[in-house]
């Protein structure tokens, strides 16, 4: 994120804190200070806990109300060969690994991914879960704590768990509630700011 945008965020920080208070991805002065002054995950355009690690931000796109890595101990990494897309209002619990790419089996010094890693809207990835490359999770997918997700569940509306993960419960669409925040942010950015900033991303 360039310094002009960071300065604008600082000027309007109080307003953003008030507007996101009580949401699943709140903006706080503490998170802003740690990221952009102490330089923990300072390339991210969304709040990230200082104990989490996010790499390849230019290849990661998040939707409104989402902030992967806001919980502690997460490890999220993407690259040109392994892009990550996380939808609107999806939450990621502590100690989750979201891996956009993997090492090649025959050459550990190179990386590979057959396609992007996609997590849909209103998803919930439970604590200590691992989501591996080339996986697509449809809307309203709940990943149980400790699950290792090695394949796609594009249909969504289900709870998946185990190693490797499998469907352990279907979620009726009619029961799903899609709440929205009064003020929608892509991390620290308003919709207009995000639309301009996304041009600099590679997703």
Helices and strands as residue ranges (DSSP letters): H 3-11, H 13-20, H 29-36, E 53-55, G 57-59, E 60-62, E 75-77, E 84-86, E 91-92, E 97-99, E 102-104, E 107-112, E 117-119, E 124-125, E 130-131, E 136-137, E 141-143, E 148-149, E 158-161, E 166-170, G 173-175, E 185-186, E 189-190, H 191-197, G 198-200
